[in-house]
Amino acid sequence: MRLPKSGIHIVGIGGAGMSAIARVLVGNGYQITGSDAKDSKRLLALQQLGVKVFVGHFPENVSNAQVVISSTAIPDENIELVTARAKGLMVLNRAQALSVMLADQKVIAIAGTHGKTTTTSMTTIALQHLGLDPSFIIGSELNETGSNGHFGESDLFIVEADESDRTFLSLNPEIGIITNIEADHLDRWESLNEIKRGFFEFARACKTGLVVCADDAAAIEIASAKELSNVSVISYGFGANAKLRITNQKINTNFWQADLLLDGETIGQLVLQVPGNHNLLNATAAIAAGILLGHPPEKLIEGLKKFTGTRRRFEYRGIGNGVKVFDDYAHHPTEVRATLTAAKTVAQEGSVIVVFQPFRYYRVNAFLTEFADALQLADKVIVLETYAPGEQAIPGSGGAAVAAAITARNSQVVFEPSFLKVVDSVCEWATPGDIVLTLGAGDMAMLAPEIVTGLQRKNNE
């Protein structure tokens, strides 16, 4: 099956995944339209590329459509989807659309519970440094280009392979990366064991190569399966069992450094501008994928020196009154812990002040203790109400429950559902040398600039 060159309409085009698909289609000469519930910078950027964008969902938006592609976040009763089906149009979900788009490409698919976006971004930057022009679809915008999707001249297609809606099972990659495997998205997966089975199917679909984190027991278990004996595997990590091993990690001024050993032999020193051991892991996974493609590791390492991050991944948002403000998408306890561990190092003698918005009642319900343990790494914590659009509330899974769980360990914790009051509290707490970190999915990205403005105003008082 092939998509028509015109008449493609994307419902939910303003989302990270769908806007990236739109960019790739436009770059490949397709004429598309799209709609989203509200206006955004992504819609404006797509309009500048020539995409006709509708704000709001209406039946007439699909009047000229031949194929409709729908975001996972769009409910079946959406009026545009109902209209499209009534007209007998082809309606594809994100996984189906990607499967069609990638059918003739050499796909590098990055999967895992955490680190997908950054690892996909790093893989892209490393291969671009080699002079290649791979296509890519990433769950966030690269700092270097401001883009989350691109149609390139190379036959390589680098794609963030999402497990939340099982998209990663539709890709049939040439090379796959598994960063880690944990319980998450339990609204769509029954258990961790079912998630593991999904990742096994992903690994089994890899045609020539698989990259797995040696420090993650579940990932190594999958890579060791006899069904994968015909696939070249590169394991990476800090442990001695890793084929591509990270050693001698240290911080040098604003850079994170580590030596890389391949089969026990030093191949170079990795230097990153983004903080944290988790990012050393992400970078090493990207290098391993490049090695499987036959590229020299020293050139891949050199390329990653240029990587400055992606939107909402420890993204620097500004400074006021000597206080730096960062924003991060972390919304799972493991991600929160990794981000705060890096933040403590960046802050050095300063305090780490966290504003955290829990994402989804089911996630809080499943990991309340783990969230509390991770958040207590911060010196001061403000917890907002749980963000859970369309989800039925679960008693004891709101923001107040998260704050209460942390309070047993840390006296400087408050539950504050008001965004406006959060800014006042942060400005009251923060002193020069501290860092402020806004954490969570949903609409948290809007809060960081307000905090910066508040801190700058305090500096001028």
C-alpha positions as CSV (number, residue, x, y, z in Angstrom):
1,M,0.0,0.0,0.0
2,R,1.2,3.5,-0.8
3,L,-0.1,6.9,0.3
4,P,-1.6,9.2,-2.3
5,K,0.5,12.3,-3.1
6,S,-2.4,14.6,-2.1
7,G,-5.5,14.3,0.0
8,I,-3.8,13.2,3.3
9,H,-5.4,14.7,6.4
10,I,-3.9,14.4,9.9
11,V,-6.1,14.6,12.9
12,G,-4.1,15.8,16.0
13,I,-1.4,17.3,13.8
14,G,0.0,19.5,16.6
15,G,1.2,16.6,18.7
16,A,4.9,15.7,18.8
17,G,4.5,12.4,16.9
18,M,2.0,13.6,14.3
19,S,3.8,16.9,13.5
20,A,6.9,14.9,12.8
21,I,5.1,12.6,10.4
22,A,3.7,15.7,8.7
23,R,7.2,17.2,8.3
24,V,8.4,14.0,6.7
25,L,5.5,13.7,4.3
26,V,5.9,17.4,3.3
27,G,9.6,16.9,2.7
28,N,8.8,13.9,0.5
29,G,6.5,16.0,-1.7
30,Y,3.1,15.0,-0.2
31,Q,0.3,17.6,0.0
32,I,-1.4,17.4,3.4
33,T,-3.8,19.1,5.7
34,G,-4.3,18.8,9.4
35,S,-6.3,19.8,12.4
36,D,-5.8,20.2,16.1
37,A,-7.9,21.3,19.1
38,K,-5.8,24.4,19.7
39,D,-3.2,26.6,18.1
40,S,0.5,26.1,18.8
41,K,4.0,26.8,17.7
42,R,4.0,23.5,15.9
43,L,1.0,24.4,13.8
44,L,2.6,27.7,12.9
45,A,5.7,25.9,11.8
46,L,3.7,23.5,9.7
47,Q,1.8,26.4,8.1
48,Q,5.2,27.9,7.1
49,L,6.0,24.7,5.3
50,G,2.8,25.0,3.3
51,V,0.4,22.8,5.3
52,K,-3.2,23.9,5.5
53,V,-4.0,23.7,9.2
54,F,-7.4,23.9,10.9
55,V,-7.8,24.8,14.5
56,G,-10.7,22.8,15.9
57,H,-12.3,19.6,14.6
58,F,-15.1,19.9,12.1
59,P,-16.6,17.6,9.4
60,E,-15.7,19.9,6.6
61,N,-12.0,19.5,7.4
62,V,-11.9,16.1,5.7
63,S,-14.0,17.2,2.7
64,N,-11.1,16.9,0.3
65,A,-9.3,14.0,2.0
66,Q,-8.6,10.6,0.6
67,V,-6.7,9.2,3.6
68,V,-7.0,10.3,7.2
69,I,-4.2,9.6,9.7
70,S,-5.2,9.9,13.4
71,S,-3.1,10.4,16.5
72,T,-3.4,7.9,19.3
73,A,-4.7,10.6,21.5
74,I,-7.8,11.2,19.3
75,P,-10.9,9.4,20.5
76,D,-12.9,7.2,18.0
77,E,-15.9,9.5,18.4
78,N,-14.0,12.5,17.0
79,I,-16.2,14.2,14.4
80,E,-13.5,14.1,11.7
81,L,-12.9,10.4,12.2
82,V,-16.7,9.7,12.2
83,T,-17.1,11.7,9.0
84,A,-14.2,10.0,7.3
85,R,-15.5,6.5,8.1
86,A,-19.0,7.5,7.0
87,K,-17.5,8.6,3.6
88,G,-15.6,5.3,3.3
89,L,-12.2,6.9,3.5
90,M,-9.1,5.0,4.6
91,V,-8.4,5.8,8.2
92,L,-4.9,4.9,9.6
93,N,-3.6,5.2,13.1
94,R,0.0,6.4,13.7
95,A,1.5,2.9,13.7
96,Q,-0.2,2.0,10.4
97,A,0.9,5.2,8.8
98,L,4.5,4.7,9.9
99,S,4.5,1.2,8.6
100,V,3.5,2.4,5.2
101,M,6.0,5.3,5.2
102,L,8.9,3.2,6.3
103,A,8.3,0.2,4.0
104,D,11.2,0.9,1.6
105,Q,13.6,2.4,4.2
106,K,16.5,1.1,6.2
107,V,15.0,1.8,9.6
108,I,16.9,2.4,12.9
109,A,14.2,2.1,15.6
110,I,14.9,3.3,19.1
111,A,12.7,1.7,21.7
112,G,12.7,1.6,25.5
113,T,10.7,2.8,28.5
114,H,13.0,5.8,29.0
115,G,15.6,7.7,26.9
116,K,14.0,7.1,23.5
117,T,13.8,10.8,22.4
118,T,17.3,11.7,23.5
119,T,18.8,8.5,22.0
120,T,17.0,9.0,18.7
121,S,18.2,12.6,18.6
122,M,21.8,11.6,19.4
123,T,21.7,8.9,16.7
124,T,20.6,11.5,14.2
125,I,23.2,14.0,15.2
126,A,26.0,11.4,15.1
127,L,25.1,10.2,11.6
128,Q,24.6,13.7,10.3
129,H,28.2,14.5,11.4
130,L,29.3,11.7,9.1
131,G,27.8,13.7,6.1
132,L,24.7,11.5,5.9
133,D,21.3,12.9,5.5
134,P,19.0,10.4,7.3
135,S,15.2,10.9,7.6
136,F,14.1,11.1,11.2
137,I,11.0,11.2,13.4
138,I,11.6,12.2,17.0
139,G,9.3,12.8,19.9
140,S,10.7,16.3,20.5
141,E,12.5,19.1,18.6
142,L,16.2,19.0,18.2
143,N,17.9,22.1,19.6
144,E,20.2,22.2,16.6
145,T,17.5,22.5,14.0
146,G,14.2,23.1,15.8
147,S,12.7,20.2,14.0
148,N,11.3,16.8,15.1
149,G,10.9,15.4,11.6
150,H,12.8,15.4,8.4
151,F,12.8,13.6,5.0
152,G,16.5,13.1,4.0
153,E,18.3,11.9,0.9
154,S,19.9,8.9,2.7
155,D,18.1,5.5,2.7
156,L,18.4,5.6,6.5
157,F,15.3,6.4,8.6
158,I,15.8,7.0,12.3
159,V,12.6,6.7,14.2
160,E,11.5,6.9,17.9
161,A,9.7,3.6,18.4
162,D,6.9,4.2,20.9
163,E,5.7,1.2,23.0
164,S,2.8,3.1,24.6
165,D,0.5,2.4,21.6
166,R,2.5,-0.5,20.3
167,T,3.8,1.5,17.4
168,F,7.2,-0.2,17.8
169,L,5.7,-3.5,16.7
170,S,4.9,-2.1,13.2
171,L,8.3,-1.0,12.1
172,N,10.4,-4.1,11.1
173,P,13.7,-2.3,11.6
174,E,17.1,-3.0,10.2
175,I,18.6,-2.1,13.6
176,G,16.8,-1.8,16.9
177,I,17.8,-0.2,20.1
178,I,16.4,-1.1,23.5
179,T,17.4,1.4,26.2
180,N,15.6,-0.3,29.1
181,I,12.3,-2.1,29.9
182,E,10.1,-1.1,32.9
183,A,6.5,-1.2,33.8
184,D,4.7,1.9,32.3
185,H,1.6,2.7,30.3
186,L,-0.3,0.2,32.3
187,D,-3.5,1.6,30.9
188,R,-2.6,-0.1,27.7
189,W,-0.4,-3.1,28.8
190,E,-1.7,-5.6,31.4
191,S,1.6,-6.2,33.1
192,L,5.4,-5.9,32.9
193,N,5.5,-9.5,31.5
194,E,3.3,-8.4,28.6
195,I,5.5,-5.4,28.0
196,K,8.5,-7.7,27.9
197,R,6.8,-9.9,25.4
198,G,6.2,-6.8,23.3
199,F,9.9,-5.9,23.4
200,F,10.8,-9.4,22.5
201,E,8.6,-9.2,19.4
202,F,10.3,-5.8,18.5
203,A,13.8,-7.4,18.9
204,R,12.8,-10.4,16.8
205,A,11.7,-8.1,14.0
206,C,15.2,-6.5,13.8
207,K,16.8,-7.8,10.5
208,T,20.5,-7.4,11.1
209,G,21.4,-5.7,14.4
210,L,20.2,-5.0,18.0
211,V,21.6,-2.6,20.6
212,V,20.7,-3.3,24.2
213,C,21.6,-1.8,27.6
214,A,23.8,-4.3,29.5
215,D,22.8,-2.6,32.7
216,D,19.1,-3.5,32.2
217,A,18.3,-7.1,33.1
218,A,15.1,-7.3,31.0
219,A,16.8,-6.0,27.9
220,I,19.7,-8.4,28.3
221,E,17.3,-11.3,28.8
222,I,15.6,-10.5,25.5
223,A,18.9,-10.1,23.6
224,S,20.1,-13.5,24.9
225,A,17.0,-15.3,23.6
226,K,18.0,-18.2,21.2
227,E,15.5,-16.8,18.6
228,L,17.8,-13.8,18.1
229,S,21.0,-15.9,17.5
230,N,21.2,-14.7,13.9
231,V,21.2,-11.0,14.9
232,S,24.3,-9.0,15.7
233,V,24.0,-7.7,19.2
234,I,26.0,-4.9,20.8
235,S,25.4,-4.4,24.5
236,Y,26.4,-1.2,26.2
237,G,26.6,0.2,29.7
238,F,28.7,0.8,32.8
239,G,29.0,-2.9,33.7
240,A,32.0,-5.1,32.9
241,N,29.7,-7.4,30.9
242,A,29.0,-4.6,28.3
243,K,30.6,-5.0,24.8
244,L,30.7,-1.2,24.5
245,R,31.6,-0.1,28.0
246,I,31.5,3.3,29.7
247,T,34.3,4.0,32.2
248,N,36.1,6.8,34.0
249,Q,33.1,9.1,33.8
250,K,33.6,12.6,35.3
251,I,32.4,16.2,35.0
252,N,34.8,18.7,33.6
253,T,33.4,22.3,34.0
254,N,30.2,22.1,31.9
255,F,30.9,18.8,30.2
256,W,30.3,15.2,31.0
257,Q,33.1,12.9,30.0
258,A,33.8,9.2,29.9
259,D,36.1,6.7,28.2
260,L,34.5,4.1,25.8
261,L,35.9,0.6,25.5
262,L,34.8,-1.8,22.7
263,D,35.7,-5.4,23.6
264,G,38.1,-4.1,26.2
265,E,40.0,-1.7,23.9
266,T,39.7,2.1,24.3
267,I,38.1,3.7,21.2
268,G,37.8,7.3,22.4
269,Q,36.6,9.7,25.0
270,L,33.0,10.7,24.9
271,V,32.3,14.4,25.8
272,L,28.7,15.6,26.2
273,Q,27.2,19.0,26.8
274,V,24.1,17.4,28.4
275,P,24.3,16.2,32.0
276,G,23.8,12.8,33.7
277,N,24.9,9.2,33.5
278,H,21.6,8.5,31.7
279,N,22.8,10.7,28.9
280,L,26.2,8.9,28.7
281,L,24.1,5.7,28.3
282,N,21.9,7.3,25.6
283,A,25.0,8.5,23.7
284,T,26.7,5.2,23.9
285,A,23.6,3.5,22.5
286,A,23.7,5.9,19.5
287,I,27.3,5.1,18.9
288,A,26.6,1.4,19.1
289,A,24.0,1.7,16.3
290,G,26.5,3.6,14.2
291,I,29.1,0.8,14.7
292,L,26.5,-1.8,13.6
293,L,26.1,0.3,10.4
294,G,29.8,0.1,9.8
295,H,30.8,3.6,10.7
296,P,34.0,4.5,12.6
297,P,33.3,5.0,16.3
298,E,35.7,7.9,16.7
299,K,33.7,9.9,14.1
300,L,30.4,9.1,15.9
301,I,32.0,10.2,19.2
302,E,33.2,13.4,17.6
303,G,29.7,14.2,16.3
304,L,28.1,13.9,19.7
305,K,30.2,16.7,21.1
306,K,27.9,19.0,19.1
307,F,24.7,17.7,20.7
308,T,23.0,20.3,22.8
309,G,19.8,18.5,23.7
310,T,16.2,18.4,22.7
311,R,13.1,20.4,23.8
312,R,11.9,19.5,27.3
313,R,14.9,17.2,28.1
314,F,16.8,19.2,30.8
315,E,16.1,22.2,28.6
316,Y,17.6,25.5,29.9
317,R,14.8,28.1,29.9
318,G,16.5,31.1,31.4
319,I,18.0,32.8,34.5
320,G,16.7,35.3,37.0
321,N,18.2,36.6,40.3
322,G,21.1,34.2,39.8
323,V,18.8,31.2,39.6
324,K,18.8,29.0,36.5
325,V,15.5,27.4,35.4
326,F,15.3,24.1,33.5
327,D,12.4,22.1,32.1
328,D,12.1,18.3,31.7
329,Y,9.5,15.9,30.4
330,A,10.2,13.3,33.1
331,H,7.0,11.7,34.3
332,H,8.0,8.2,35.5
333,P,9.9,7.6,38.8
334,T,13.0,6.3,37.0
335,E,13.1,9.4,34.8
336,V,12.5,11.7,37.7
337,R,15.4,10.1,39.7
338,A,17.8,10.3,36.7
339,T,17.0,13.9,36.0
340,L,17.3,15.0,39.7
341,T,20.6,13.1,40.1
342,A,21.9,15.1,37.2
343,A,20.4,18.3,38.5
344,K,22.2,17.9,41.9
345,T,25.5,17.7,40.1
346,V,24.7,20.7,38.0
347,A,23.6,22.7,41.0
348,Q,26.8,21.9,43.0
349,E,26.5,23.9,46.2
350,G,23.1,25.3,45.3
351,S,19.7,23.9,46.1
352,V,17.5,22.0,43.6
353,I,13.9,23.3,43.7
354,V,11.5,21.0,41.8
355,V,8.0,21.8,40.5
356,F,6.4,18.5,39.6
357,Q,3.1,17.7,37.9
358,P,2.1,14.0,38.1
359,F,0.9,12.6,34.8
360,R,-2.0,10.2,34.9
361,Y,-3.8,8.8,37.9
362,Y,-3.0,5.2,37.0
363,R,0.7,6.0,37.0
364,V,0.6,7.7,40.4
365,N,-1.5,4.8,41.8
366,A,1.1,2.3,40.6
367,F,4.2,4.2,41.6
368,L,3.3,6.5,44.5
369,T,6.1,5.2,46.7
370,E,8.6,5.3,43.9
371,F,7.7,8.9,43.0
372,A,8.2,9.9,46.7
373,D,11.6,8.3,46.8
374,A,12.7,9.9,43.6
375,L,11.5,13.4,44.5
376,Q,13.1,13.4,47.9
377,L,16.4,13.9,46.0
378,A,15.4,17.5,45.6
379,D,15.9,20.1,48.3
380,K,12.5,21.7,47.9
381,V,9.4,20.3,46.1
382,I,6.2,21.8,44.9
383,V,3.6,19.3,43.6
384,L,0.8,20.3,41.3
385,E,-2.5,18.5,40.7
386,T,-2.3,15.3,38.6
387,Y,-2.7,16.0,34.9
388,A,-5.0,13.3,33.5
389,P,-7.1,14.5,30.6
390,G,-10.0,12.1,29.9
391,E,-9.0,9.7,32.7
392,Q,-11.3,8.7,35.5
393,A,-9.9,9.8,38.8
394,I,-8.5,7.2,41.2
395,P,-8.8,8.0,44.9
396,G,-5.4,8.7,46.5
397,S,-3.7,9.4,43.2
398,G,-3.9,13.1,43.0
399,G,-1.1,15.6,43.6
400,A,-1.9,15.9,47.3
401,A,-1.2,12.2,47.8
402,V,2.2,12.6,46.1
403,A,3.1,15.6,48.3
404,A,2.0,13.8,51.4
405,A,4.2,10.8,50.6
406,I,7.2,13.1,50.2
407,T,6.4,15.1,53.3
408,A,7.2,12.1,55.5
409,R,10.8,12.4,54.4
410,N,11.2,16.1,53.6
411,S,9.7,19.1,55.4
412,Q,10.1,21.5,52.4
413,V,7.3,20.1,50.3
414,V,4.0,21.7,49.4
415,F,1.0,20.8,47.3
416,E,-0.1,23.8,45.2
417,P,-2.7,23.3,42.4
418,S,-2.5,27.0,41.3
419,F,0.1,27.8,38.6
420,L,0.2,31.4,39.7
421,K,0.9,30.6,43.3
422,V,3.7,28.2,42.2
423,V,5.6,31.1,40.7
424,D,5.3,33.1,43.9
425,S,6.5,30.1,46.0
426,V,9.5,29.5,43.8
427,C,10.6,33.1,43.9
428,E,10.3,33.1,47.7
429,W,12.4,29.9,48.1
430,A,15.1,30.4,45.4
431,T,18.3,32.2,46.1
432,P,21.3,32.9,43.8
433,G,23.1,29.7,42.9
434,D,20.0,27.5,43.1
435,I,18.4,25.8,40.1
436,V,14.7,25.3,39.5
437,L,13.4,22.3,37.6
438,T,9.9,22.0,36.2
439,L,9.1,18.3,35.7
440,G,6.2,16.5,34.0
441,A,4.2,16.0,30.9
442,G,1.0,17.9,30.0
443,D,1.2,21.7,30.1
444,M,4.3,22.0,32.4
445,A,6.4,23.6,29.6
446,M,4.3,26.8,30.0
447,L,5.3,27.3,33.6
448,A,9.1,27.5,33.2
449,P,9.1,30.9,31.4
450,E,6.7,32.3,34.0
451,I,9.1,31.3,36.7
452,V,12.0,33.0,34.9
453,T,10.0,36.2,34.6
454,G,9.1,36.1,38.2
455,L,12.8,35.6,39.2
456,Q,13.9,38.4,37.0
457,R,11.3,40.7,38.5
458,K,12.5,39.8,42.0
459,N,16.1,40.6,40.9
460,N,14.9,44.1,39.9
461,E,13.1,44.9,43.1
